[in-house]
Amino acid sequence: MQLPIYLDYAATTPVDPRVISCLVQHLSRDGIFGNPSSNTHTFGYKAACAIEVAREQVADLLSAKPVEIIWTSGATEANNLALCGALRANLQKGRHLITSKTEHRAVLDVCRWLEKDGYTVSYLDANPDGLIDLEKLAAALRPDTVLVSLMHVNNETGVVQDLAAISTLTQGNGVLLHVDASQSVGKLPIDLQALPIDLLSLSAHKIYGPKGSGALFVRHCPKRQIHLKPLIHGGGQERGLRAGTLAVHQIVATGEACQIAGFEMKEERLRLKKLRNRLLLGLTKLGKITLNGHPTQNWSGILNISFAGITAEALITATPEIAVATGSACTSANIENSHVLRAMGCSATRARGAIRFSVGRFTTNEEVDYTIHVVSAAVRRLRAISPIWEQLCSATHHQVDWSAPL
């Protein structure tokens, strides 16, 4: 077993060797390296063909049409294009957007910017289990609501939102729905023929593909045109929605990653569920740990738990051989408590003790068992010197409830 052990797959994944092989074939003089917009010679033609194969691979994974896949530099750009593009293109209807307080910063920061530009945003609180209340969502809809943006799988807790119910509600009210599916594409089945989702973002580096590559699904339906204003101009690529020379090597690698994920998804889901349950069961023996998120409506690759009596930072420092996180990688430098856990009503103490473990394609039983051993030993050591833990042990339940919401 190699140390350190990587249990931060929700932040990023190592590129699969099969994907690497595909990627390098589209870089050098001996491979397919041409500019796909250069259609006057075979180099450009082969590159353009490779791009379209990859587009089909992504579309197949989502049960979508190839024409509905727009290449981007990742899910962050896709989110920006979806939110800003949709609102700017639909000013005749209104300037109102609905999202939740548990979204990734790649959505929340866009919303904050839109507010400065004169748009109105409604931010929904999550239930204590992380789910979005459909009645609250329905109540937030207004005649001038253009778009609802909600993530499929939460990147910190693994909570899975009910896309079928959400999309039925938005469609019934004539409102566009954008889904940040960075943590679910290639991991959970997504059928865009069945789900009336209008826009969906994905990222290659969450499914063992390269960083810097992603896509935005934009529904192509003659009866209901989805209009977007582009963010980047200059070249007219991607149906005029995303200008710039396409990165052939990254795009074909993204397609390969999606194809592999589609083939292995069912078996991988079962394997990761066993690993997650093994880890949770082992750590539960410590006592006074709390699961953050829904107990059953979750993605099995993510496990977020709080350890009473200690802080997450102290535990991470005490276990350098285990790579885990306190929350989103994009906010790991921020010492504030997780905005996701706060929106779920977790107390500051509980949030400070929260660790996100995320398992993936290369995680083994041996690594999970070693993690249980090392983390358990560290928790016991830290609790032995923690005044908070001493207080918890000596107080009654009514005097100190460490997990109570604010």
N, C-alpha and C positions, 0 to 999 in steps of 0.2 A: 504493500500500500504506500502510495506516494503522499508526502506531506508538503505543503498544507493541503487540507481538504477543501474543495470548492463547493459551498452550499449557498451560492448567490446567483442561481440561474435566472431569477426574475430580473436581475440587473442586466445581465448579458449572458450569452452562451458562447462556448468555444465553437469555432467553425468545424463542422463535420468533415472528416477527411475526404469523403465522397464529394462534398461541395467544393473543397479546395482544389481537387483534381479538375473539376469542371471550370472553376474560376481561372486557373492558370492557363487553360487551353485558349483563353480569349484575351491574352495579354501580349504575347510575343509575335515576332515576324513570322514564325512558323504556325501561328494559330489564327483565330478569327479576331483581328484587332481593328478592323476598319471602322470608319464613321458610318453609322447606319443611315445617315441622311445623304450620304454620297452614293446615289443610285445609278451613277453612270459607269461603274466598274464592279467587278466581281467581289472586291474586298468589302465595299460598302453593302452590296447585295447580301452577302453571306452574314454580315453583322446584323442587317435588318431582319433577316430570316431567324437568326438566333434570338433576337429580341422578341419576335412574335411567338416563337416556341415557348419562351419563358412566360410571356403574357398568358398563353393558354394554360400553362402549368399552374399559375396562380389562380386563374379563373376556375379551373377544374376543382381546386381545393375548396373554393367557396361556392361552388355550383352557380357560377356567374358566367357572363359572356366576356370573351377576350376584349371586346371594345370598351368594356366597363372598367378596365384596369388602367390607371394612370400612374406612371412611374414617378417616384419622388426620391429625395435623399434619405427618407426615413419616415417614421410615424409622426415625428414632430412637425415636419413640413406638411405632411398629409393633413394633420389636425388644423394647422394654420390655413391651408387652402380650403378645407371644408368649412370652417367657421367664418373666416373673413370673406372667402369667395362666395358663400351662400348668402350672407347678410348683405354684402355689397350689390349682389345681383338681384336682390328681392326687396329693394327699398320701397317699391310701390305697395307692398303688403305691410311692412312695418320694420321696426328696429329692435325687436325683443327676442332674446335668447334665454333658454332654460338649461341649466346644468346642475351638477351636484357638488357639494363641498368636498366630496371624497375623490374627485377626479385627479388625474395626474397634472403636474404643473404645466405640461405641454398643452393642456386645455385651459387650466385656470389662468395662466399668465396671458393667454390670448384673450380670454374674457375680460381681464383687467384692462388690457390695452384697448379693447373695443369700447369699454365704458368711457375711457378718456376721449374716444372718437365720437361720442354722442349716442352710443347704443345702450340699451337697458338689459341687464342680466339678472335673472332670478336664480339664486343658489339654494338648492334643496338640501336639508339635513338628511342624513341617513338614519335608519332605525339602529338600535343598539347592536343588531346582528350584521349591520352593514348594507342591508337591502334598502332600496329606494321604495318608499310608499307610493303606490300607484294613485291613491286618492289625492295625495299631496301634489303629485305631478299633474293630475287632471285639474286640480284647483288652480295651479299656477299658469295654465294655458290662458292666453288672451287673444282677442281678435287680431292683434298686431304681432303675435308670436310667429317668427319665421322658422326657427330651428330649435330642436332639443338635442343636446349632446350628452350622452351617457356612456361610460365605459362598460365593456362586457365583463371582464375579469379584473378585479382590483389588484393593482400591482403590489400592494402592501399586505392585504389580508387574504387574497385569493377568492373573495366573495364573488359569486356569479349572479349577475342580474338577469331577470326574466325578459329576454329580448322579444319573445313572442308577444307577451302582454304589453310591453312598452311600445313595440312597433304597431300593434293593432290600435292602441290608443292614439298615437300620433297620426297614423294614416286616417283614422276616423275623423280627426279634427283638421285635416288638411295641413299638417305641420311636417316639415322635413325632419328626419331623424338621422343624426350622425352617431356612429359608434366607434369609439377608440378600442380596437380589438388587438392591440399590441400583445397582450398577455394571453389571448385565446386562439388566435389563428394558428392552425397546425397542431393545436392541443385539444380543442373541443370541436365537435362537428358544427359547422356553420353552413346553412343552406339558404342562400340568398334568393333562390327561386321561391322558397316558402315564406321567408321572413321579409316583410315590406320595409326593409331598411334602405335608405336613400344613399347614404355615404358611410364608408367604413375604412378606417386606417389600419395599416399593418406595417410591421418592421421586420426586416430580415434577421437582424442580430438577436432576436428573441427566439428564433427557431433554427439556430445553428447555421445561419448564413452570415454574410459579411456586414460589418457596420457601414453606415453611409448609404444604405439602400432600403427602400420601402415602396409602398404603393397606396393609392387612394382608389377605392371602389366608388364609382359614380354611376348610379343606376341609369340605364339607357332604355327609356320606355316612351314610345310615341304618344301615348295617352297622357303622360305626365312628365314633361321635360324638366330635368334638373339643371338649372342655370347656375354657373359659377363665374366669378371674375378672377382671372389669373393673378398670382402674386409676382411672378417672374415673367418678364417680357424679353423677346429677342430671339426669333428663330421659328416660332410657331409649332414646335414639337408637341407631341401628346395632345392632339386635337386643339392646340392653341392654349391649353391649360397649364403647361409647364415647359417653358422654353429652356434650351440648353442641350448640348450634345449628350446623348445618352451614354452612361457608363456601361458598356456592353458586358465587361467581365463581372461587374457587381450584379447586373440584372439577370444574367444567365445563372449566376450562383443563387440568386434569390429564387428563381424558378425551380432549380434543382432542390433547394432546401424545402420548398413547398411540396414538391412531388414526393420526396422522402417522407416528410411529415404525414402526408396523406396515406401513404402505404403503411406506416408504422403506428398511426395514431391510436387505434383501438388497443393494441397490445401494450403500447407505452403507457396509456392511461391507467391500465390495471396494475402495471409494474410500479408506477410512481405512487399510486394509492397505497400499495403495500408498504413502500418505503416511508411514506408520510406517517402512516398509522404506526409503523414500527418505531419511528422517532418520537411521536407523540406519546405512545405507551411508555417508552423508556423514560422520558422526561417527567411524565405524570407522577412517577414514583417519588419525586422530590417533595411533592406536596405544595400547596398554595401556588399553583400556576394556573393561569387563566387563558383560555383560547380566545383570541380576538378575531371575530368574524362568525359567519353562520356555520353551525356544526355540520351541516350536510350540503348546503347549496354553495359549494366551493370548488375551486380547482385544486386537485390533489398535489400539484407541484409546489404549492406555497403553504407554509405553516407559520402563523404569527402567534406567539405566546408571550405572556408577561410573567416574569418571575418576581414574586413578592419579596420585599426586603432588600433588593439590590437594584442598581441601575444597569441599563443595557450597555452603557459605555464601559462600566467597570467589568462586566462579563466579557465583552469583546476584547478588552485589554488583557484579561486573564487567560484568554484562549486564542493566542495568535496562530495556532496551527489549524484553526477552523475559520474559513472565510464566510461570514454571515453579514447581515445588515440590520440597522435599526429602522429602515424604511426605504423610501425611494432613493435610488442612486443619485438622482438629480438634486436631492436635498440633503444628502448625507453630511455636507459641510455645515449645515444649519443646526445649531444646538437646541433649537426649539423642539417641543414635542411634536409628534406626527400630526399633521393637519387632518389626516384620515381618521385616526383614532379619536381626535378631539371632536370631529363631526359625528362620530358614533356615540358620543357622550361619555367616553372613558375619562376617568380621573387623571389628573396630572401625574400622580404617583404610578398608576397603572401604565400610563403611556411611557413614562421614563424607564420602566422595566421591560419594555416590549422588544423582542427580537424576531426578525423575519428569517426563517430557514427556507431555502428554496432548492429543491432537488431537481435533477434533470437526467438527460440521456446517458450520461457517463457516471452517475452516482451508483455506488454498490452497497450491498448489505453491510459489508465490512466497514465502509466509511461511516455509515449511519451508526453502527454499534460503537465505533471509536468515538464518534461525536457525542453519543449519549454518555459514555464513560468520562470524557474530558469535561464536558459541560457540567455534568452532575457534580464532579469533584470540585470544579471552580465555584459553582453555586453554593455548595456547602461551606467552602472556605470563606467566601464573601459574606454569607449570612452569619457566620460565626463572629465576625468583627463588625457587623452592621447594627447600629443603634435602632434603625427602623425595624429590622427583623426582631430584635429583642422586644421592642414595643408591641409588635404584632403577636408575639408568642405569649406575652404577659397580659395583654388586654383582652377583654371580652369582645364578642362579635359586635355588640351594640356600641361599644366605645370606639372601635377602629374597624372601618370597612374599607380596606385598601383599594378595592375594585369599584367602589361606588362612583357614579358619574358626578361631574361638577355640578 
